[in-house]
Amino acid sequence: MENQTIQEKKIYALFQKGEFEKALEIFGETFSTENHPEPSFVMKCFVELNRYKAHNEAFKFLSGIVGWYPKNLEIERAFKLSKKIVYDVLIVKGNSLVEKARQKAQLFSETIDEIDILRRGKIEEENQKIIYSYYEQALEIFLKAHNLDESSLGAISGISRCYKELGKPDKANEYTNLLKRGSMPPTPVDEPEEPSSSTVDNAPSPAQYAEIEMGLARDLFSRRKFKEALATLDRQITADPRDIQALLFKARTHLELHEFQTAESCIDKALLIDQDNSELIQYKSDFLENKLKVLTHGATVFLKKGLKLGRTLGRPFFKKALICLRQAVDIFPGDLAILDQIYTCLVFLGKDTQAKQHLRELRRISPEFITTLEKTRSSSICFLAEFAFADDYAALEDFRKIRRELLLNNPIGQRLVTFYCRLSPHMLFTAKVLGIPPVFMRGILNPVRFFAKFFIGKI
C-alpha cells in the first residue's frame, strides 16, 4: 500500500510537469482491474490533463480504466466529458478545413476572369487539388469524430458534405440517409439500474464541472484559440443556461473576434437573468465604451485611407468607415465628431441628398458647428489646385504641404505665394469662362506637385 502511494505521487508529479506519456506508462505498470487506485486520484489526474489541454491523453487515460469503476458516476461523467471535448475539438477542426475549402473556391471564382486564358486551366487544376486536399483532411477528422459518437449529427453532416465535394455521391447519400434517420425518436431502452446512495454521494457537483469547463475556456482564450474557447463555453451554457460568468466570458471572446452584436447578445441574456446586478450593468457600460473606441478607431483609419486615395479609388474605404460610424452613432447619438465623419463619408460617396439631411441634423444639434470639409475648404488658398483636384484629397494635401514646408520657409517662396494668391482667382475665373476642363489644369499642376515633393522628401 505504501509503495502504491509513492507511485501515485510520482505519477501525479509527472502529470503536473506535463510528462503525460511517462506518467501513463507508470500508471499502466502500477494499476490493474484487481489493483486500481481510488477514484479521487483518477479525478486528480484527469483535471491535471485537462489543465494542460491534453484532451486526447485524458480520453485515452479514462477509456482504459472507466470499466474498473462500473458504478462510479464521477468517473463515468468525467469519461463522457472527456469524450465530448475530443469530439467537439474534432468537429471544430473539420469545420475549419471545410470553410477554408469554401473560401478558396469562392476566391477563385471571383478572380477567374482576371486570369490569362492560357494559364486559367492550369491554375484551376492546382486550385482544385488544394480544395480536394482540404476536404480529404476534413473527412478524415469527421470520420474520427463519428467513431467517437455514431449518433451525433455534426460528424455525419460533415462526412456527407465532404463526400459530396469529393465527387462520391453514393457515399454522400449513405450519410445523408443517416442524417434523416437521426431526426427520428430513439428506440426505447431498458431503464438503467438505479445507482446506490454511496455512488451518488461520490458524484461531483455541477459547480465542479463548471469549474473544469471554465478553466479550459480560459486556457484556450489565453492562447488566442477563440473558436475552441467558444465551443467549450457553449457546452457549459447548454448545461447551465443561467451561468452568468460563462455568458460574460463568451461575450468577451466574441469581442476579441470583433463580433460585437453576438457579444452584446450574450450580455443582454445575462442581464435578463439578473437585471439588477451592478456588475453586469457596469460590464455592459464598459462593453459599449470599448465597442465605441474600436468602431471610431476603425472608422478613422478607413476614412484616412479613403481620403488619401480620393473619391473613386477610396470608395470601398468610405463605405467601411460609414458602416463603423453608423454603429458608433447608435451608441453615442449626439457625438458631433462622429456625425461630422458620417457627413464626410456621405459627401465622398456621392450621396448628396443624405449628406444634406445629415448636415441639417448637425446644424440642429449645434448651429455654430463647422464641418471638417468646410474648414478644409475655407482655410485653403489653393484656388487652382482645388479646381483641378476637387475630388483628390491627397493631391490637395500635397499642395498645402508644398506651400507650408517649401515656400513659406524662405523669402522667395513667400513672394511666390503672395503673387499666386493675387493672380490665381483671376486665372480660375478665366478658366471657367473659357470652359477649360479640370483635367487640363491637372496636366499643368502635376509636374509642379511631384517636382516640389522631391525637394521636401515626400516622394
Contacts in CASP RR format, 6 or more apart in sequence:
PFRMAT RR
TARGET T0000
AUTHOR 0000-0000-0000
METHOD contacts of the structure
MODEL  1
MENQTIQEKKIYALFQKGEFEKALEIFGETFSTENHPEPSFVMKCFVELN
RYKAHNEAFKFLSGIVGWYPKNLEIERAFKLSKKIVYDVLIVKGNSLVEK
ARQKAQLFSETIDEIDILRRGKIEEENQKIIYSYYEQALEIFLKAHNLDE
SSLGAISGISRCYKELGKPDKANEYTNLLKRGSMPPTPVDEPEEPSSSTV
DNAPSPAQYAEIEMGLARDLFSRRKFKEALATLDRQITADPRDIQALLFK
ARTHLELHEFQTAESCIDKALLIDQDNSELIQYKSDFLENKLKVLTHGAT
VFLKKGLKLGRTLGRPFFKKALICLRQAVDIFPGDLAILDQIYTCLVFLG
KDTQAKQHLRELRRISPEFITTLEKTRSSSICFLAEFAFADDYAALEDFR
KIRRELLLNNPIGQRLVTFYCRLSPHMLFTAKVLGIPPVFMRGILNPVRF
FAKFFIGKI
4 30 0 8 1.000
4 35 0 8 1.000
4 37 0 8 1.000
7 26 0 8 1.000
7 30 0 8 1.000
8 30 0 8 1.000
8 37 0 8 1.000
8 41 0 8 1.000
10 26 0 8 1.000
11 23 0 8 1.000
11 26 0 8 1.000
11 27 0 8 1.000
11 30 0 8 1.000
11 45 0 8 1.000
12 23 0 8 1.000
12 41 0 8 1.000
12 44 0 8 1.000
12 45 0 8 1.000
12 48 0 8 1.000
14 20 0 8 1.000
14 22 0 8 1.000
14 23 0 8 1.000
14 26 0 8 1.000
15 23 0 8 1.000
15 45 0 8 1.000
15 48 0 8 1.000
15 49 0 8 1.000
16 48 0 8 1.000
18 52 0 8 1.000
18 54 0 8 1.000
20 49 0 8 1.000
20 52 0 8 1.000
20 54 0 8 1.000
20 57 0 8 1.000
23 45 0 8 1.000
24 57 0 8 1.000
24 60 0 8 1.000
24 61 0 8 1.000
27 45 0 8 1.000
27 61 0 8 1.000
31 37 0 8 1.000
31 65 0 8 1.000
33 68 0 8 1.000
36 65 0 8 1.000
36 68 0 8 1.000
36 69 0 8 1.000
39 69 0 8 1.000
39 72 0 8 1.000
39 74 0 8 1.000
39 75 0 8 1.000
39 202 0 8 1.000
42 62 0 8 1.000
42 65 0 8 1.000
42 69 0 8 1.000
42 75 0 8 1.000
42 78 0 8 1.000
43 74 0 8 1.000
43 75 0 8 1.000
43 78 0 8 1.000
43 204 0 8 1.000
45 61 0 8 1.000
46 58 0 8 1.000
46 61 0 8 1.000
46 62 0 8 1.000
46 78 0 8 1.000
46 82 0 8 1.000
47 212 0 8 1.000
49 55 0 8 1.000
49 57 0 8 1.000
49 58 0 8 1.000
49 61 0 8 1.000
50 58 0 8 1.000
50 82 0 8 1.000
50 85 0 8 1.000
50 212 0 8 1.000
50 215 0 8 1.000
50 216 0 8 1.000
51 215 0 8 1.000
51 219 0 8 1.000
53 216 0 8 1.000
53 219 0 8 1.000
53 220 0 8 1.000
55 82 0 8 1.000
55 85 0 8 1.000
55 86 0 8 1.000
55 89 0 8 1.000
56 86 0 8 1.000
58 82 0 8 1.000
58 85 0 8 1.000
59 79 0 8 1.000
59 82 0 8 1.000
59 83 0 8 1.000
59 85 0 8 1.000
59 86 0 8 1.000
62 75 0 8 1.000
62 78 0 8 1.000
62 79 0 8 1.000
62 82 0 8 1.000
63 79 0 8 1.000
65 75 0 8 1.000
66 75 0 8 1.000
66 76 0 8 1.000
66 79 0 8 1.000
69 75 0 8 1.000
69 76 0 8 1.000
71 195 0 8 1.000
71 196 0 8 1.000
71 199 0 8 1.000
72 199 0 8 1.000
72 202 0 8 1.000
73 195 0 8 1.000
73 199 0 8 1.000
73 200 0 8 1.000
73 202 0 8 1.000
73 203 0 8 1.000
74 202 0 8 1.000
74 203 0 8 1.000
74 204 0 8 1.000
77 203 0 8 1.000
77 204 0 8 1.000
77 209 0 8 1.000
78 204 0 8 1.000
81 209 0 8 1.000
81 212 0 8 1.000
83 148 0 8 1.000
83 149 0 8 1.000
84 235 0 8 1.000
85 216 0 8 1.000
85 232 0 8 1.000
85 235 0 8 1.000
86 148 0 8 1.000
87 145 0 8 1.000
87 148 0 8 1.000
87 149 0 8 1.000
87 152 0 8 1.000
87 155 0 8 1.000
88 231 0 8 1.000
88 232 0 8 1.000
88 235 0 8 1.000
89 228 0 8 1.000
89 231 0 8 1.000
90 141 0 8 1.000
90 142 0 8 1.000
90 144 0 8 1.000
90 145 0 8 1.000
90 148 0 8 1.000
90 155 0 8 1.000
91 142 0 8 1.000
91 145 0 8 1.000
91 154 0 8 1.000
91 155 0 8 1.000
91 231 0 8 1.000
92 227 0 8 1.000
92 228 0 8 1.000
92 231 0 8 1.000
93 138 0 8 1.000
93 141 0 8 1.000
94 137 0 8 1.000
94 138 0 8 1.000
94 141 0 8 1.000
94 142 0 8 1.000
94 158 0 8 1.000
95 138 0 8 1.000
95 158 0 8 1.000
96 227 0 8 1.000
97 134 0 8 1.000
97 135 0 8 1.000
97 137 0 8 1.000
97 138 0 8 1.000
97 141 0 8 1.000
98 134 0 8 1.000
98 135 0 8 1.000
98 138 0 8 1.000
98 158 0 8 1.000
98 161 0 8 1.000
98 162 0 8 1.000
100 134 0 8 1.000
101 131 0 8 1.000
101 134 0 8 1.000
101 135 0 8 1.000
101 138 0 8 1.000
101 165 0 8 1.000
104 127 0 8 1.000
104 130 0 8 1.000
104 131 0 8 1.000
104 134 0 8 1.000
105 127 0 8 1.000
105 131 0 8 1.000
108 123 0 8 1.000
108 124 0 8 1.000
108 127 0 8 1.000
112 120 0 8 1.000
112 124 0 8 1.000
115 123 0 8 1.000
131 165 0 8 1.000
132 165 0 8 1.000
132 166 0 8 1.000
135 162 0 8 1.000
135 165 0 8 1.000
135 166 0 8 1.000
136 162 0 8 1.000
136 166 0 8 1.000
138 158 0 8 1.000
138 162 0 8 1.000
139 158 0 8 1.000
139 159 0 8 1.000
139 162 0 8 1.000
139 163 0 8 1.000
139 166 0 8 1.000
142 155 0 8 1.000
142 158 0 8 1.000
142 159 0 8 1.000
142 162 0 8 1.000
143 155 0 8 1.000
143 159 0 8 1.000
145 152 0 8 1.000
145 154 0 8 1.000
145 155 0 8 1.000
146 152 0 8 1.000
146 155 0 8 1.000
146 156 0 8 1.000
146 159 0 8 1.000
148 155 0 8 1.000
149 155 0 8 1.000
151 182 0 8 1.000
153 179 0 8 1.000
153 182 0 8 1.000
156 175 0 8 1.000
156 178 0 8 1.000
156 179 0 8 1.000
156 182 0 8 1.000
157 175 0 8 1.000
157 179 0 8 1.000
158 175 0 8 1.000
159 175 0 8 1.000
160 172 0 8 1.000
160 175 0 8 1.000
160 176 0 8 1.000
160 178 0 8 1.000
160 179 0 8 1.000
161 172 0 8 1.000
163 169 0 8 1.000
163 171 0 8 1.000
163 172 0 8 1.000
163 175 0 8 1.000
164 172 0 8 1.000
206 239 0 8 1.000
206 240 0 8 1.000
209 239 0 8 1.000
210 236 0 8 1.000
210 239 0 8 1.000
210 240 0 8 1.000
210 243 0 8 1.000
210 246 0 8 1.000
213 232 0 8 1.000
213 233 0 8 1.000
213 235 0 8 1.000
213 236 0 8 1.000
213 239 0 8 1.000
213 246 0 8 1.000
214 236 0 8 1.000
214 245 0 8 1.000
214 246 0 8 1.000
214 249 0 8 1.000
216 232 0 8 1.000
217 229 0 8 1.000
217 232 0 8 1.000
217 233 0 8 1.000
217 236 0 8 1.000
217 246 0 8 1.000
217 249 0 8 1.000
217 253 0 8 1.000
218 229 0 8 1.000
218 249 0 8 1.000
220 226 0 8 1.000
220 228 0 8 1.000
220 229 0 8 1.000
220 232 0 8 1.000
221 229 0 8 1.000
221 249 0 8 1.000
221 252 0 8 1.000
221 253 0 8 1.000
221 256 0 8 1.000
224 256 0 8 1.000
226 253 0 8 1.000
226 256 0 8 1.000
226 257 0 8 1.000
229 253 0 8 1.000
230 250 0 8 1.000
230 253 0 8 1.000
230 254 0 8 1.000
233 246 0 8 1.000
233 249 0 8 1.000
233 250 0 8 1.000
233 253 0 8 1.000
234 250 0 8 1.000
236 243 0 8 1.000
236 246 0 8 1.000
237 243 0 8 1.000
237 246 0 8 1.000
237 247 0 8 1.000
237 250 0 8 1.000
240 246 0 8 1.000
242 273 0 8 1.000
244 270 0 8 1.000
244 273 0 8 1.000
244 274 0 8 1.000
244 277 0 8 1.000
244 280 0 8 1.000
247 266 0 8 1.000
247 267 0 8 1.000
247 269 0 8 1.000
247 270 0 8 1.000
247 273 0 8 1.000
248 266 0 8 1.000
248 267 0 8 1.000
248 270 0 8 1.000
248 280 0 8 1.000
248 283 0 8 1.000
250 263 0 8 1.000
250 266 0 8 1.000
251 263 0 8 1.000
251 264 0 8 1.000
251 266 0 8 1.000
251 267 0 8 1.000
251 270 0 8 1.000
251 283 0 8 1.000
251 287 0 8 1.000
252 263 0 8 1.000
253 263 0 8 1.000
254 260 0 8 1.000
254 262 0 8 1.000
254 263 0 8 1.000
254 266 0 8 1.000
255 263 0 8 1.000
255 287 0 8 1.000
255 290 0 8 1.000
255 291 0 8 1.000
258 294 0 8 1.000
260 291 0 8 1.000
260 294 0 8 1.000
260 295 0 8 1.000
260 327 0 8 1.000
263 287 0 8 1.000
264 287 0 8 1.000
264 291 0 8 1.000
267 280 0 8 1.000
267 283 0 8 1.000
267 284 0 8 1.000
267 287 0 8 1.000
268 284 0 8 1.000
270 277 0 8 1.000
270 280 0 8 1.000
270 283 0 8 1.000
271 277 0 8 1.000
271 280 0 8 1.000
271 281 0 8 1.000
271 284 0 8 1.000
274 280 0 8 1.000
288 331 0 8 1.000
291 327 0 8 1.000
291 331 0 8 1.000
292 328 0 8 1.000
292 331 0 8 1.000
292 332 0 8 1.000
295 324 0 8 1.000
295 325 0 8 1.000
295 327 0 8 1.000
295 328 0 8 1.000
295 331 0 8 1.000
296 324 0 8 1.000
296 325 0 8 1.000
296 328 0 8 1.000
296 337 0 8 1.000
296 338 0 8 1.000
298 321 0 8 1.000
298 324 0 8 1.000
299 321 0 8 1.000
299 322 0 8 1.000
299 324 0 8 1.000
299 325 0 8 1.000
299 328 0 8 1.000
299 338 0 8 1.000
299 341 0 8 1.000
300 321 0 8 1.000
300 341 0 8 1.000
302 317 0 8 1.000
302 318 0 8 1.000
302 320 0 8 1.000
302 321 0 8 1.000
302 324 0 8 1.000
303 317 0 8 1.000
303 318 0 8 1.000
303 321 0 8 1.000
303 341 0 8 1.000
303 344 0 8 1.000
303 345 0 8 1.000
305 314 0 8 1.000
305 317 0 8 1.000
306 313 0 8 1.000
306 314 0 8 1.000
306 315 0 8 1.000
306 317 0 8 1.000
306 318 0 8 1.000
306 321 0 8 1.000
306 348 0 8 1.000
306 393 0 8 1.000
307 314 0 8 1.000
307 348 0 8 1.000
307 393 0 8 1.000
307 394 0 8 1.000
308 314 0 8 1.000
308 393 0 8 1.000
308 394 0 8 1.000
309 317 0 8 1.000
309 394 0 8 1.000
310 348 0 8 1.000
310 391 0 8 1.000
310 392 0 8 1.000
310 393 0 8 1.000
310 394 0 8 1.000
311 348 0 8 1.000
311 350 0 8 1.000
311 391 0 8 1.000
311 392 0 8 1.000
312 391 0 8 1.000
314 348 0 8 1.000
315 348 0 8 1.000
315 349 0 8 1.000
318 345 0 8 1.000
318 348 0 8 1.000
318 349 0 8 1.000
319 345 0 8 1.000
319 349 0 8 1.000
321 341 0 8 1.000
321 345 0 8 1.000
322 342 0 8 1.000
322 345 0 8 1.000
322 346 0 8 1.000
322 349 0 8 1.000
325 338 0 8 1.000
325 341 0 8 1.000
325 342 0 8 1.000
325 345 0 8 1.000
326 342 0 8 1.000
328 335 0 8 1.000
328 338 0 8 1.000
329 335 0 8 1.000
329 338 0 8 1.000
329 339 0 8 1.000
329 342 0 8 1.000
332 338 0 8 1.000
334 365 0 8 1.000
336 362 0 8 1.000
336 365 0 8 1.000
336 366 0 8 1.000
336 369 0 8 1.000
339 358 0 8 1.000
339 361 0 8 1.000
339 362 0 8 1.000
339 365 0 8 1.000
340 362 0 8 1.000
340 369 0 8 1.000
340 371 0 8 1.000
340 372 0 8 1.000
341 372 0 8 1.000
342 358 0 8 1.000
343 355 0 8 1.000
343 358 0 8 1.000
343 359 0 8 1.000
343 362 0 8 1.000
343 371 0 8 1.000
343 373 0 8 1.000
344 371 0 8 1.000
344 372 0 8 1.000
344 373 0 8 1.000
346 352 0 8 1.000
346 354 0 8 1.000
346 355 0 8 1.000
346 358 0 8 1.000
347 355 0 8 1.000
347 373 0 8 1.000
348 391 0 8 1.000
359 371 0 8 1.000
362 369 0 8 1.000
362 371 0 8 1.000
363 369 0 8 1.000
370 378 0 8 1.000
376 396 0 8 1.000
377 386 0 8 1.000
380 386 0 8 1.000
380 396 0 8 1.000
380 400 0 8 1.000
381 403 0 8 1.000
381 420 0 8 1.000
381 421 0 8 1.000
382 396 0 8 1.000
382 399 0 8 1.000
382 400 0 8 1.000
382 403 0 8 1.000
383 424 0 8 1.000
383 425 0 8 1.000
383 427 0 8 1.000
383 428 0 8 1.000
384 424 0 8 1.000
384 427 0 8 1.000
384 428 0 8 1.000
384 431 0 8 1.000
384 441 0 8 1.000
384 445 0 8 1.000
385 395 0 8 1.000
385 396 0 8 1.000
385 399 0 8 1.000
385 445 0 8 1.000
386 396 0 8 1.000
387 428 0 8 1.000
387 431 0 8 1.000
387 432 0 8 1.000
387 438 0 8 1.000
387 441 0 8 1.000
388 438 0 8 1.000
388 439 0 8 1.000
388 441 0 8 1.000
388 442 0 8 1.000
388 443 0 8 1.000
388 444 0 8 1.000
388 445 0 8 1.000
389 395 0 8 1.000
389 396 0 8 1.000
389 399 0 8 1.000
389 438 0 8 1.000
389 442 0 8 1.000
389 445 0 8 1.000
390 438 0 8 1.000
395 449 0 8 1.000
398 449 0 8 1.000
398 453 0 8 1.000
398 458 0 8 1.000
399 445 0 8 1.000
399 449 0 8 1.000
401 456 0 8 1.000
401 458 0 8 1.000
402 449 0 8 1.000
402 452 0 8 1.000
402 453 0 8 1.000
402 456 0 8 1.000
403 417 0 8 1.000
405 456 0 8 1.000
406 413 0 8 1.000
406 452 0 8 1.000
406 455 0 8 1.000
406 456 0 8 1.000
407 413 0 8 1.000
407 414 0 8 1.000
407 416 0 8 1.000
407 417 0 8 1.000
408 414 0 8 1.000
408 417 0 8 1.000
431 441 0 8 1.000
450 459 0 8 1.000
453 459 0 8 1.000
END
